[in-house]
Amino acid sequence: MIQGDKYPEPNYITYQITGWIEETQLASTVERHFYHLHTNSELNEWEQQADNHTFKLFWSPINKLPEIVSPQNEWIKYVSNELKYTFPI
């Protein structure tokens, strides 16, 4: 995993993890789960501490999403186009 200092055009790599594993130890299948969450809460933004960082999280309407980094942005298209899921508004 390589992480740059900012998206989408990093100036430098902030950290890099490299390594190897024997092919026999790799999984033969990948399983992915999708969740569609609703909230009636007035709380739309909050902070979460993890990995020595403070992440600012927020709910966003599906039709007004902020820019999502690649390749994660492709999952919204996949759920809509391939799985034929429609997001209620």
PDB file of N, CA, C and O in Angstrom:
ATOM      1  N   MET A   1       0.847  -1.170   0.000  1.00  0.00           N
ATOM      2  CA  MET A   1       0.000   0.000   0.000  1.00  0.00           C
ATOM      3  C   MET A   1       0.893   1.233   0.000  1.00  0.00           C
ATOM      4  O   MET A   1       1.863   1.316   0.754  1.00  0.00           O
ATOM      5  N   ILE A   2       0.556   2.176  -0.847  1.00  0.00           N
ATOM      6  CA  ILE A   2       1.287   3.438  -0.913  1.00  0.00           C
ATOM      7  C   ILE A   2       0.280   4.560  -0.697  1.00  0.00           C
ATOM      8  O   ILE A   2      -0.788   4.564  -1.310  1.00  0.00           O
ATOM      9  N   GLN A   3       0.613   5.508   0.168  1.00  0.00           N
ATOM     10  CA  GLN A   3      -0.285   6.625   0.426  1.00  0.00           C
ATOM     11  C   GLN A   3       0.452   7.927   0.206  1.00  0.00           C
ATOM     12  O   GLN A   3       1.535   8.142   0.750  1.00  0.00           O
ATOM     13  N   GLY A   4      -0.149   8.804  -0.606  1.00  0.00           N
ATOM     14  CA  GLY A   4       0.426  10.117  -0.850  1.00  0.00           C
ATOM     15  C   GLY A   4      -0.038  11.121   0.177  1.00  0.00           C
ATOM     16  O   GLY A   4      -0.882  10.820   1.021  1.00  0.00           O
ATOM     17  N   ASP A   5       0.523  12.326   0.101  1.00  0.00           N
ATOM     18  CA  ASP A   5       0.183  13.345   1.087  1.00  0.00           C
ATOM     19  C   ASP A   5      -1.129  14.050   0.794  1.00  0.00           C
ATOM     20  O   ASP A   5      -1.701  14.667   1.692  1.00  0.00           O
ATOM     21  N   LYS A   6      -1.625  13.976  -0.442  1.00  0.00           N
ATOM     22  CA  LYS A   6      -2.927  14.581  -0.750  1.00  0.00           C
ATOM     23  C   LYS A   6      -3.489  13.976  -2.024  1.00  0.00           C
ATOM     24  O   LYS A   6      -2.755  13.381  -2.813  1.00  0.00           O
ATOM     25  N   TYR A   7      -4.777  14.125  -2.223  1.00  0.00           N
ATOM     26  CA  TYR A   7      -5.479  13.630  -3.403  1.00  0.00           C
ATOM     27  C   TYR A   7      -5.904  14.823  -4.230  1.00  0.00           C
ATOM     28  O   TYR A   7      -6.280  15.825  -3.621  1.00  0.00           O
ATOM     29  N   PRO A   8      -5.885  14.825  -5.534  1.00  0.00           N
ATOM     30  CA  PRO A   8      -5.541  13.709  -6.406  1.00  0.00           C
ATOM     31  C   PRO A   8      -4.084  13.731  -6.876  1.00  0.00           C
ATOM     32  O   PRO A   8      -3.646  12.781  -7.525  1.00  0.00           O
ATOM     33  N   GLU A   9      -3.326  14.777  -6.569  1.00  0.00           N
ATOM     34  CA  GLU A   9      -1.953  14.871  -7.049  1.00  0.00           C
ATOM     35  C   GLU A   9      -0.988  14.999  -5.873  1.00  0.00           C
ATOM     36  O   GLU A   9      -0.681  16.110  -5.439  1.00  0.00           O
ATOM     37  N   PRO A  10      -0.512  13.872  -5.359  1.00  0.00           N
ATOM     38  CA  PRO A  10       0.398  13.942  -4.210  1.00  0.00           C
ATOM     39  C   PRO A  10       1.747  14.546  -4.564  1.00  0.00           C
ATOM     40  O   PRO A  10       2.251  14.367  -5.673  1.00  0.00           O
ATOM     41  N   ASN A  11       2.326  15.265  -3.604  1.00  0.00           N
ATOM     42  CA  ASN A  11       3.669  15.814  -3.774  1.00  0.00           C
ATOM     43  C   ASN A  11       4.718  14.792  -3.389  1.00  0.00           C
ATOM     44  O   ASN A  11       5.806  14.777  -3.964  1.00  0.00           O
ATOM     45  N   TYR A  12       4.409  13.941  -2.430  1.00  0.00           N
ATOM     46  CA  TYR A  12       5.346  12.931  -1.968  1.00  0.00           C
ATOM     47  C   TYR A  12       4.573  11.785  -1.318  1.00  0.00           C
ATOM     48  O   TYR A  12       3.389  11.926  -1.010  1.00  0.00           O
ATOM     49  N   ILE A  13       5.233  10.668  -1.112  1.00  0.00           N
ATOM     50  CA  ILE A  13       4.633   9.510  -0.460  1.00  0.00           C
ATOM     51  C   ILE A  13       4.794   9.672   1.047  1.00  0.00           C
ATOM     52  O   ILE A  13       5.907   9.854   1.540  1.00  0.00           O
ATOM     53  N   THR A  14       3.670   9.605   1.786  1.00  0.00           N
ATOM     54  CA  THR A  14       3.740   9.760   3.237  1.00  0.00           C
ATOM     55  C   THR A  14       4.181   8.473   3.917  1.00  0.00           C
ATOM     56  O   THR A  14       4.883   8.515   4.927  1.00  0.00           O
ATOM     57  N   TYR A  15       3.775   7.329   3.373  1.00  0.00           N
ATOM     58  CA  TYR A  15       4.303   6.057   3.868  1.00  0.00           C
ATOM     59  C   TYR A  15       4.040   4.974   2.841  1.00  0.00           C
ATOM     60  O   TYR A  15       3.171   5.108   1.981  1.00  0.00           O
ATOM     61  N   GLN A  16       4.810   3.894   2.947  1.00  0.00           N
ATOM     62  CA  GLN A  16       4.686   2.782   2.020  1.00  0.00           C
ATOM     63  C   GLN A  16       4.907   1.485   2.778  1.00  0.00           C
ATOM     64  O   GLN A  16       5.848   1.360   3.562  1.00  0.00           O
ATOM     65  N   ILE A  17       4.030   0.523   2.536  1.00  0.00           N
ATOM     66  CA  ILE A  17       4.160  -0.793   3.147  1.00  0.00           C
ATOM     67  C   ILE A  17       4.396  -1.790   2.016  1.00  0.00           C
ATOM     68  O   ILE A  17       3.587  -1.887   1.094  1.00  0.00           O
ATOM     69  N   THR A  18       5.479  -2.515   2.083  1.00  0.00           N
ATOM     70  CA  THR A  18       5.757  -3.529   1.071  1.00  0.00           C
ATOM     71  C   THR A  18       5.994  -4.865   1.755  1.00  0.00           C
ATOM     72  O   THR A  18       6.359  -4.922   2.929  1.00  0.00           O
ATOM     73  N   GLY A  19       5.790  -5.901   1.030  1.00  0.00           N
ATOM     74  CA  GLY A  19       6.009  -7.225   1.580  1.00  0.00           C
ATOM     75  C   GLY A  19       5.571  -8.264   0.582  1.00  0.00           C
ATOM     76  O   GLY A  19       5.209  -7.942  -0.549  1.00  0.00           O
ATOM     77  N   TRP A  20       5.603  -9.510   1.002  1.00  0.00           N
ATOM     78  CA  TRP A  20       5.203 -10.601   0.130  1.00  0.00           C
ATOM     79  C   TRP A  20       4.541 -11.675   0.969  1.00  0.00           C
ATOM     80  O   TRP A  20       4.691 -11.739   2.190  1.00  0.00           O
ATOM     81  N   ILE A  21       3.808 -12.509   0.268  1.00  0.00           N
ATOM     82  CA  ILE A  21       3.164 -13.655   0.901  1.00  0.00           C
ATOM     83  C   ILE A  21       3.135 -14.774  -0.138  1.00  0.00           C
ATOM     84  O   ILE A  21       3.004 -14.511  -1.333  1.00  0.00           O
ATOM     85  N   GLU A  22       3.256 -16.006   0.310  1.00  0.00           N
ATOM     86  CA  GLU A  22       3.219 -17.129  -0.621  1.00  0.00           C
ATOM     87  C   GLU A  22       1.847 -17.215  -1.282  1.00  0.00           C
ATOM     88  O   GLU A  22       0.821 -16.976  -0.646  1.00  0.00           O
ATOM     89  N   GLU A  23       1.847 -17.559  -2.559  1.00  0.00           N
ATOM     90  CA  GLU A  23       0.599 -17.629  -3.322  1.00  0.00           C
ATOM     91  C   GLU A  23      -0.398 -18.598  -2.696  1.00  0.00           C
ATOM     92  O   GLU A  23      -1.607 -18.384  -2.792  1.00  0.00           O
ATOM     93  N   THR A  24       0.083 -19.651  -2.061  1.00  0.00           N
ATOM     94  CA  THR A  24      -0.819 -20.624  -1.445  1.00  0.00           C
ATOM     95  C   THR A  24      -1.585 -20.031  -0.266  1.00  0.00           C
ATOM     96  O   THR A  24      -2.588 -20.601   0.164  1.00  0.00           O
ATOM     97  N   GLN A  25      -1.131 -18.901   0.260  1.00  0.00           N
ATOM     98  CA  GLN A  25      -1.781 -18.258   1.394  1.00  0.00           C
ATOM     99  C   GLN A  25      -2.833 -17.227   0.976  1.00  0.00           C
ATOM    100  O   GLN A  25      -3.538 -16.680   1.823  1.00  0.00           O
ATOM    101  N   LEU A  26      -2.939 -16.966  -0.321  1.00  0.00           N
ATOM    102  CA  LEU A  26      -3.901 -15.987  -0.819  1.00  0.00           C
ATOM    103  C   LEU A  26      -5.298 -16.594  -0.937  1.00  0.00           C
ATOM    104  O   LEU A  26      -5.437 -17.793  -1.178  1.00  0.00           O
ATOM    105  N   ALA A  27      -6.313 -15.782  -0.770  1.00  0.00           N
ATOM    106  CA  ALA A  27      -7.688 -16.248  -0.912  1.00  0.00           C
ATOM    107  C   ALA A  27      -8.001 -16.507  -2.377  1.00  0.00           C
ATOM    108  O   ALA A  27      -7.451 -15.853  -3.263  1.00  0.00           O
ATOM    109  N   SER A  28      -8.886 -17.461  -2.626  1.00  0.00           N
ATOM    110  CA  SER A  28      -9.275 -17.761  -4.009  1.00  0.00           C
ATOM    111  C   SER A  28     -10.522 -16.994  -4.426  1.00  0.00           C
ATOM    112  O   SER A  28     -10.841 -16.933  -5.614  1.00  0.00           O
ATOM    113  N   THR A  29     -11.230 -16.411  -3.468  1.00  0.00           N
ATOM    114  CA  THR A  29     -12.416 -15.617  -3.778  1.00  0.00           C
ATOM    115  C   THR A  29     -12.379 -14.325  -2.974  1.00  0.00           C
ATOM    116  O   THR A  29     -11.739 -14.233  -1.927  1.00  0.00           O
ATOM    117  N   VAL A  30     -13.086 -13.334  -3.497  1.00  0.00           N
ATOM    118  CA  VAL A  30     -13.218 -12.054  -2.807  1.00  0.00           C
ATOM    119  C   VAL A  30     -14.709 -11.821  -2.582  1.00  0.00           C
ATOM    120  O   VAL A  30     -15.514 -11.989  -3.499  1.00  0.00           O
ATOM    121  N   GLU A  31     -15.067 -11.442  -1.383  1.00  0.00           N
ATOM    122  CA  GLU A  31     -16.460 -11.188  -1.053  1.00  0.00           C
ATOM    123  C   GLU A  31     -16.595  -9.730  -0.627  1.00  0.00           C
ATOM    124  O   GLU A  31     -15.831  -9.249   0.211  1.00  0.00           O
ATOM    125  N   ARG A  32     -17.555  -9.040  -1.197  1.00  0.00           N
ATOM    126  CA  ARG A  32     -17.761  -7.630  -0.874  1.00  0.00           C
ATOM    127  C   ARG A  32     -19.214  -7.437  -0.456  1.00  0.00           C
ATOM    128  O   ARG A  32     -20.119  -8.025  -1.047  1.00  0.00           O
ATOM    129  N   HIS A  33     -19.430  -6.621   0.552  1.00  0.00           N
ATOM    130  CA  HIS A  33     -20.780  -6.336   1.038  1.00  0.00           C
ATOM    131  C   HIS A  33     -21.071  -4.858   0.840  1.00  0.00           C
ATOM    132  O   HIS A  33     -20.189  -4.016   1.000  1.00  0.00           O
ATOM    133  N   PHE A  34     -22.307  -4.551   0.492  1.00  0.00           N
ATOM    134  CA  PHE A  34     -22.750  -3.169   0.335  1.00  0.00           C
ATOM    135  C   PHE A  34     -23.868  -2.910   1.337  1.00  0.00           C
ATOM    136  O   PHE A  34     -24.731  -3.762   1.551  1.00  0.00           O
ATOM    137  N   TYR A  35     -23.847  -1.746   1.940  1.00  0.00           N
ATOM    138  CA  TYR A  35     -24.876  -1.368   2.912  1.00  0.00           C
ATOM    139  C   TYR A  35     -25.423  -0.006   2.535  1.00  0.00           C
ATOM    140  O   TYR A  35     -24.674   0.898   2.166  1.00  0.00           O
ATOM    141  N   HIS A  36     -26.714   0.128   2.630  1.00  0.00           N
ATOM    142  CA  HIS A  36     -27.369   1.412   2.397  1.00  0.00           C
ATOM    143  C   HIS A  36     -27.964   1.831   3.727  1.00  0.00           C
ATOM    144  O   HIS A  36     -28.909   1.210   4.215  1.00  0.00           O
ATOM    145  N   LEU A  37     -27.416   2.878   4.312  1.00  0.00           N
ATOM    146  CA  LEU A  37     -27.824   3.313   5.644  1.00  0.00           C
ATOM    147  C   LEU A  37     -28.690   4.555   5.570  1.00  0.00           C
ATOM    148  O   LEU A  37     -28.500   5.406   4.701  1.00  0.00           O
ATOM    149  N   HIS A  38     -29.631   4.654   6.474  1.00  0.00           N
ATOM    150  CA  HIS A  38     -30.506   5.821   6.613  1.00  0.00           C
ATOM    151  C   HIS A  38     -30.316   6.382   8.016  1.00  0.00           C
ATOM    152  O   HIS A  38     -29.977   5.650   8.946  1.00  0.00           O
ATOM    153  N   THR A  39     -30.534   7.667   8.160  1.00  0.00           N
ATOM    154  CA  THR A  39     -30.519   8.248   9.497  1.00  0.00           C
ATOM    155  C   THR A  39     -31.608   9.312   9.606  1.00  0.00           C
ATOM    156  O   THR A  39     -31.898  10.028   8.648  1.00  0.00           O
ATOM    157  N   ASN A  40     -32.188   9.395  10.768  1.00  0.00           N
ATOM    158  CA  ASN A  40     -33.134  10.468  11.082  1.00  0.00           C
ATOM    159  C   ASN A  40     -32.500  11.444  12.056  1.00  0.00           C
ATOM    160  O   ASN A  40     -33.153  12.367  12.542  1.00  0.00           O
ATOM    161  N   SER A  41     -31.247  11.233  12.330  1.00  0.00           N
ATOM    162  CA  SER A  41     -30.525  12.054  13.296  1.00  0.00           C
ATOM    163  C   SER A  41     -30.277  13.455  12.756  1.00  0.00           C
ATOM    164  O   SER A  41     -30.119  13.656  11.552  1.00  0.00           O
ATOM    165  N   GLU A  42     -30.247  14.403  13.658  1.00  0.00           N
ATOM    166  CA  GLU A  42     -29.875  15.771  13.303  1.00  0.00           C
ATOM    167  C   GLU A  42     -28.362  15.893  13.119  1.00  0.00           C
ATOM    168  O   GLU A  42     -27.875  16.848  12.513  1.00  0.00           O
ATOM    169  N   LEU A  43     -27.629  14.917  13.649  1.00  0.00           N
ATOM    170  CA  LEU A  43     -26.171  14.916  13.562  1.00  0.00           C
ATOM    171  C   LEU A  43     -25.752  14.501  12.156  1.00  0.00           C
ATOM    172  O   LEU A  43     -25.947  13.348  11.771  1.00  0.00           O
ATOM    173  N   ASN A  44     -25.178  15.426  11.380  1.00  0.00           N
ATOM    174  CA  ASN A  44     -24.756  15.137  10.012  1.00  0.00           C
ATOM    175  C   ASN A  44     -23.245  15.044   9.876  1.00  0.00           C
ATOM    176  O   ASN A  44     -22.747  14.563   8.858  1.00  0.00           O
ATOM    177  N   GLU A  45     -22.503  15.497  10.887  1.00  0.00           N
ATOM    178  CA  GLU A  45     -21.043  15.459  10.847  1.00  0.00           C
ATOM    179  C   GLU A  45     -20.526  15.032  12.211  1.00  0.00           C
ATOM    180  O   GLU A  45     -21.129  15.355  13.234  1.00  0.00           O
ATOM    181  N   TRP A  46     -19.405  14.302  12.232  1.00  0.00           N
ATOM    182  CA  TRP A  46     -18.782  13.893  13.480  1.00  0.00           C
ATOM    183  C   TRP A  46     -17.328  13.571  13.204  1.00  0.00           C
ATOM    184  O   TRP A  46     -16.917  13.448  12.050  1.00  0.00           O
ATOM    185  N   GLU A  47     -16.550  13.434  14.269  1.00  0.00           N
ATOM    186  CA  GLU A  47     -15.139  13.107  14.142  1.00  0.00           C
ATOM    187  C   GLU A  47     -14.874  11.722  14.719  1.00  0.00           C
ATOM    188  O   GLU A  47     -15.525  11.298  15.674  1.00  0.00           O
ATOM    189  N   GLN A  48     -13.912  11.028  14.130  1.00  0.00           N
ATOM    190  CA  GLN A  48     -13.525   9.701  14.569  1.00  0.00           C
ATOM    191  C   GLN A  48     -12.008   9.631  14.647  1.00  0.00           C
ATOM    192  O   GLN A  48     -11.312   9.986  13.695  1.00  0.00           O
ATOM    193  N   GLN A  49     -11.499   9.172  15.784  1.00  0.00           N
ATOM    194  CA  GLN A  49     -10.053   9.001  15.962  1.00  0.00           C
ATOM    195  C   GLN A  49      -9.665   7.584  15.557  1.00  0.00           C
ATOM    196  O   GLN A  49     -10.282   6.617  16.003  1.00  0.00           O
ATOM    197  N   ALA A  50      -8.641   7.462  14.712  1.00  0.00           N
ATOM    198  CA  ALA A  50      -8.123   6.143  14.327  1.00  0.00           C
ATOM    199  C   ALA A  50      -6.749   6.319  13.705  1.00  0.00           C
ATOM    200  O   ALA A  50      -6.518   7.273  12.961  1.00  0.00           O
ATOM    201  N   ASP A  51      -5.835   5.402  14.005  1.00  0.00           N
ATOM    202  CA  ASP A  51      -4.495   5.398  13.403  1.00  0.00           C
ATOM    203  C   ASP A  51      -3.781   6.740  13.559  1.00  0.00           C
ATOM    204  O   ASP A  51      -3.128   7.214  12.628  1.00  0.00           O
ATOM    205  N   ASN A  52      -3.906   7.342  14.726  1.00  0.00           N
ATOM    206  CA  ASN A  52      -3.268   8.634  15.014  1.00  0.00           C
ATOM    207  C   ASN A  52      -3.746   9.767  14.102  1.00  0.00           C
ATOM    208  O   ASN A  52      -3.017  10.731  13.865  1.00  0.00           O
ATOM    209  N   HIS A  53      -4.965   9.644  13.597  1.00  0.00           N
ATOM    210  CA  HIS A  53      -5.568  10.680  12.762  1.00  0.00           C
ATOM    211  C   HIS A  53      -6.950  11.006  13.309  1.00  0.00           C
ATOM    212  O   HIS A  53      -7.571  10.183  13.981  1.00  0.00           O
ATOM    213  N   THR A  54      -7.421  12.199  13.022  1.00  0.00           N
ATOM    214  CA  THR A  54      -8.798  12.561  13.289  1.00  0.00           C
ATOM    215  C   THR A  54      -9.508  12.651  11.953  1.00  0.00           C
ATOM    216  O   THR A  54      -9.178  13.503  11.128  1.00  0.00           O
ATOM    217  N   PHE A  55     -10.484  11.775  11.734  1.00  0.00           N
ATOM    218  CA  PHE A  55     -11.238  11.767  10.491  1.00  0.00           C
ATOM    219  C   PHE A  55     -12.535  12.527  10.704  1.00  0.00           C
ATOM    220  O   PHE A  55     -13.230  12.305  11.695  1.00  0.00           O
ATOM    221  N   LYS A  56     -12.867  13.418   9.785  1.00  0.00           N
ATOM    222  CA  LYS A  56     -14.129  14.151   9.836  1.00  0.00           C
ATOM    223  C   LYS A  56     -15.105  13.444   8.907  1.00  0.00           C
ATOM    224  O   LYS A  56     -14.970  13.497   7.685  1.00  0.00           O
ATOM    225  N   LEU A  57     -16.094  12.778   9.506  1.00  0.00           N
ATOM    226  CA  LEU A  57     -17.067  11.994   8.760  1.00  0.00           C
ATOM    227  C   LEU A  57     -18.372  12.754   8.629  1.00  0.00           C
ATOM    228  O   LEU A  57     -18.666  13.639   9.433  1.00  0.00           O
ATOM    229  N   PHE A  58     -19.161  12.410   7.609  1.00  0.00           N
ATOM    230  CA  PHE A  58     -20.439  13.092   7.408  1.00  0.00           C
ATOM    231  C   PHE A  58     -21.352  12.239   6.541  1.00  0.00           C
ATOM    232  O   PHE A  58     -20.892  11.418   5.747  1.00  0.00           O
ATOM    233  N   TRP A  59     -22.644  12.448   6.706  1.00  0.00           N
ATOM    234  CA  TRP A  59     -23.640  11.842   5.831  1.00  0.00           C
ATOM    235  C   TRP A  59     -23.785  12.734   4.616  1.00  0.00           C
ATOM    236  O   TRP A  59     -23.697  13.957   4.717  1.00  0.00           O
ATOM    237  N   SER A  60     -24.008  12.119   3.472  1.00  0.00           N
ATOM    238  CA  SER A  60     -24.197  12.888   2.245  1.00  0.00           C
ATOM    239  C   SER A  60     -25.276  12.229   1.399  1.00  0.00           C
ATOM    240  O   SER A  60     -25.272  11.009   1.236  1.00  0.00           O
ATOM    241  N   PRO A  61     -26.196  13.014   0.862  1.00  0.00           N
ATOM    242  CA  PRO A  61     -27.208  12.415  -0.020  1.00  0.00           C
ATOM    243  C   PRO A  61     -26.534  11.757  -1.228  1.00  0.00           C
ATOM    244  O   PRO A  61     -25.546  12.273  -1.751  1.00  0.00           O
ATOM    245  N   ILE A  62     -27.066  10.629  -1.662  1.00  0.00           N
ATOM    246  CA  ILE A  62     -26.456   9.880  -2.758  1.00  0.00           C
ATOM    247  C   ILE A  62     -26.401  10.705  -4.045  1.00  0.00           C
ATOM    248  O   ILE A  62     -25.509  10.500  -4.868  1.00  0.00           O
ATOM    249  N   ASN A  63     -27.333  11.626  -4.228  1.00  0.00           N
ATOM    250  CA  ASN A  63     -27.335  12.441  -5.440  1.00  0.00           C
ATOM    251  C   ASN A  63     -26.467  13.700  -5.310  1.00  0.00           C
ATOM    252  O   ASN A  63     -26.398  14.499  -6.244  1.00  0.00           O
ATOM    253  N   LYS A  64     -25.807  13.882  -4.160  1.00  0.00           N
ATOM    254  CA  LYS A  64     -24.926  15.044  -3.959  1.00  0.00           C
ATOM    255  C   LYS A  64     -23.628  14.610  -3.289  1.00  0.00           C
ATOM    256  O   LYS A  64     -23.146  15.273  -2.371  1.00  0.00           O
ATOM    257  N   LEU A  65     -23.066  13.502  -3.746  1.00  0.00           N
ATOM    258  CA  LEU A  65     -21.842  12.996  -3.137  1.00  0.00           C
ATOM    259  C   LEU A  65     -20.651  13.891  -3.459  1.00  0.00           C
ATOM    260  O   LEU A  65     -20.569  14.434  -4.560  1.00  0.00           O
ATOM    261  N   PRO A  66     -19.735  14.050  -2.523  1.00  0.00           N
ATOM    262  CA  PRO A  66     -18.485  14.749  -2.832  1.00  0.00           C
ATOM    263  C   PRO A  66     -17.626  13.846  -3.717  1.00  0.00           C
ATOM    264  O   PRO A  66     -17.970  12.684  -3.934  1.00  0.00           O
ATOM    265  N   GLU A  67     -16.527  14.363  -4.221  1.00  0.00           N
ATOM    266  CA  GLU A  67     -15.627  13.559  -5.033  1.00  0.00           C
ATOM    267  C   GLU A  67     -15.098  12.388  -4.205  1.00  0.00           C
ATOM    268  O   GLU A  67     -14.648  12.569  -3.074  1.00  0.00           O
ATOM    269  N   ILE A  68     -15.157  11.208  -4.773  1.00  0.00           N
ATOM    270  CA  ILE A  68     -14.695   9.991  -4.101  1.00  0.00           C
ATOM    271  C   ILE A  68     -13.467   9.488  -4.851  1.00  0.00           C
ATOM    272  O   ILE A  68     -13.458   9.455  -6.081  1.00  0.00           O
ATOM    273  N   VAL A  69     -12.438   9.099  -4.116  1.00  0.00           N
ATOM    274  CA  VAL A  69     -11.186   8.675  -4.746  1.00  0.00           C
ATOM    275  C   VAL A  69     -11.375   7.396  -5.550  1.00  0.00           C
ATOM    276  O   VAL A  69     -12.196   6.543  -5.214  1.00  0.00           O
ATOM    277  N   SER A  70     -10.603   7.287  -6.605  1.00  0.00           N
ATOM    278  CA  SER A  70     -10.590   6.079  -7.424  1.00  0.00           C
ATOM    279  C   SER A  70      -9.789   5.003  -6.696  1.00  0.00           C
ATOM    280  O   SER A  70      -8.780   5.340  -6.077  1.00  0.00           O
ATOM    281  N   PRO A  71     -10.166   3.770  -6.731  1.00  0.00           N
ATOM    282  CA  PRO A  71     -11.258   3.159  -7.484  1.00  0.00           C
ATOM    283  C   PRO A  71     -12.566   3.069  -6.698  1.00  0.00           C
ATOM    284  O   PRO A  71     -13.524   2.458  -7.171  1.00  0.00           O
ATOM    285  N   GLN A  72     -12.622   3.673  -5.497  1.00  0.00           N
ATOM    286  CA  GLN A  72     -13.840   3.578  -4.689  1.00  0.00           C
ATOM    287  C   GLN A  72     -15.039   4.217  -5.374  1.00  0.00           C
ATOM    288  O   GLN A  72     -16.169   3.775  -5.167  1.00  0.00           O
ATOM    289  N   ASN A  73     -14.820   5.242  -6.182  1.00  0.00           N
ATOM    290  CA  ASN A  73     -15.924   5.903  -6.870  1.00  0.00           C
ATOM    291  C   ASN A  73     -16.640   4.961  -7.844  1.00  0.00           C
ATOM    292  O   ASN A  73     -17.811   5.172  -8.160  1.00  0.00           O
ATOM    293  N   GLU A  74     -15.948   3.934  -8.317  1.00  0.00           N
ATOM    294  CA  GLU A  74     -16.556   2.990  -9.254  1.00  0.00           C
ATOM    295  C   GLU A  74     -17.597   2.094  -8.593  1.00  0.00           C
ATOM    296  O   GLU A  74     -18.440   1.529  -9.288  1.00  0.00           O
ATOM    297  N   TRP A  75     -17.561   1.948  -7.260  1.00  0.00           N
ATOM    298  CA  TRP A  75     -18.520   1.065  -6.589  1.00  0.00           C
ATOM    299  C   TRP A  75     -19.941   1.615  -6.640  1.00  0.00           C
ATOM    300  O   TRP A  75     -20.895   0.840  -6.708  1.00  0.00           O
ATOM    301  N   ILE A  76     -20.099   2.932  -6.608  1.00  0.00           N
ATOM    302  CA  ILE A  76     -21.444   3.521  -6.737  1.00  0.00           C
ATOM    303  C   ILE A  76     -22.018   3.172  -8.107  1.00  0.00           C
ATOM    304  O   ILE A  76     -23.184   2.792  -8.218  1.00  0.00           O
ATOM    305  N   LYS A  77     -21.202   3.301  -9.143  1.00  0.00           N
ATOM    306  CA  LYS A  77     -21.646   2.940 -10.504  1.00  0.00           C
ATOM    307  C   LYS A  77     -21.969   1.448 -10.581  1.00  0.00           C
ATOM    308  O   LYS A  77     -22.963   1.058 -11.193  1.00  0.00           O
ATOM    309  N   TYR A  78     -21.136   0.620  -9.965  1.00  0.00           N
ATOM    310  CA  TYR A  78     -21.356  -0.825  -9.996  1.00  0.00           C
ATOM    311  C   TYR A  78     -22.687  -1.192  -9.338  1.00  0.00           C
ATOM    312  O   TYR A  78     -23.463  -1.969  -9.894  1.00  0.00           O
ATOM    313  N   VAL A  79     -22.945  -0.640  -8.173  1.00  0.00           N
ATOM    314  CA  VAL A  79     -24.191  -0.947  -7.458  1.00  0.00           C
ATOM    315  C   VAL A  79     -25.395  -0.481  -8.274  1.00  0.00           C
ATOM    316  O   VAL A  79     -26.406  -1.180  -8.337  1.00  0.00           O
ATOM    317  N   SER A  80     -25.296   0.680  -8.893  1.00  0.00           N
ATOM    318  CA  SER A  80     -26.411   1.219  -9.677  1.00  0.00           C
ATOM    319  C   SER A  80     -26.589   0.489 -11.005  1.00  0.00           C
ATOM    320  O   SER A  80     -27.701   0.095 -11.356  1.00  0.00           O
ATOM    321  N   ASN A  81     -25.490   0.308 -11.745  1.00  0.00           N
ATOM    322  CA  ASN A  81     -25.581  -0.227 -13.107  1.00  0.00           C
ATOM    323  C   ASN A  81     -25.605  -1.755 -13.165  1.00  0.00           C
ATOM    324  O   ASN A  81     -26.418  -2.332 -13.887  1.00  0.00           O
ATOM    325  N   GLU A  82     -24.726  -2.412 -12.416  1.00  0.00           N
ATOM    326  CA  GLU A  82     -24.624  -3.864 -12.492  1.00  0.00           C
ATOM    327  C   GLU A  82     -25.626  -4.563 -11.572  1.00  0.00           C
ATOM    328  O   GLU A  82     -26.262  -5.538 -11.970  1.00  0.00           O
ATOM    329  N   LEU A  83     -25.762  -4.067 -10.354  1.00  0.00           N
ATOM    330  CA  LEU A  83     -26.697  -4.690  -9.412  1.00  0.00           C
ATOM    331  C   LEU A  83     -28.118  -4.134  -9.565  1.00  0.00           C
ATOM    332  O   LEU A  83     -29.066  -4.673  -8.994  1.00  0.00           O
ATOM    333  N   LYS A  84     -28.253  -3.074 -10.325  1.00  0.00           N
ATOM    334  CA  LYS A  84     -29.562  -2.454 -10.623  1.00  0.00           C
ATOM    335  C   LYS A  84     -30.249  -1.943  -9.351  1.00  0.00           C
ATOM    336  O   LYS A  84     -31.477  -1.943  -9.263  1.00  0.00           O
ATOM    337  N   TYR A  85     -29.460  -1.511  -8.376  1.00  0.00           N
ATOM    338  CA  TYR A  85     -30.047  -0.964  -7.160  1.00  0.00           C
ATOM    339  C   TYR A  85     -30.358   0.511  -7.374  1.00  0.00           C
ATOM    340  O   TYR A  85     -29.531   1.249  -7.910  1.00  0.00           O
ATOM    341  N   THR A  86     -31.521   0.936  -6.967  1.00  0.00           N
ATOM    342  CA  THR A  86     -31.864   2.364  -7.035  1.00  0.00           C
ATOM    343  C   THR A  86     -31.894   2.907  -5.614  1.00  0.00           C
ATOM    344  O   THR A  86     -32.480   2.310  -4.711  1.00  0.00           O
ATOM    345  N   PHE A  87     -31.263   4.023  -5.447  1.00  0.00           N
ATOM    346  CA  PHE A  87     -31.186   4.655  -4.127  1.00  0.00           C
ATOM    347  C   PHE A  87     -32.394   5.557  -3.938  1.00  0.00           C
ATOM    348  O   PHE A  87     -32.576   6.511  -4.695  1.00  0.00           O
ATOM    349  N   PRO A  88     -33.224   5.270  -2.939  1.00  0.00           N
ATOM    350  CA  PRO A  88     -34.365   6.157  -2.678  1.00  0.00           C
ATOM    351  C   PRO A  88     -33.862   7.516  -2.215  1.00  0.00           C
ATOM    352  O   PRO A  88     -32.871   7.607  -1.491  1.00  0.00           O
ATOM    353  N   ILE A  89     -34.529   8.537  -2.624  1.00  0.00           N
ATOM    354  CA  ILE A  89     -34.130   9.908  -2.235  1.00  0.00           C
ATOM    355  C   ILE A  89     -35.146  10.480  -1.303  1.00  0.00           C
ATOM    356  O   ILE A  89     -35.003  11.618  -0.857  1.00  0.00           O
TER     357      ILE A  89
END
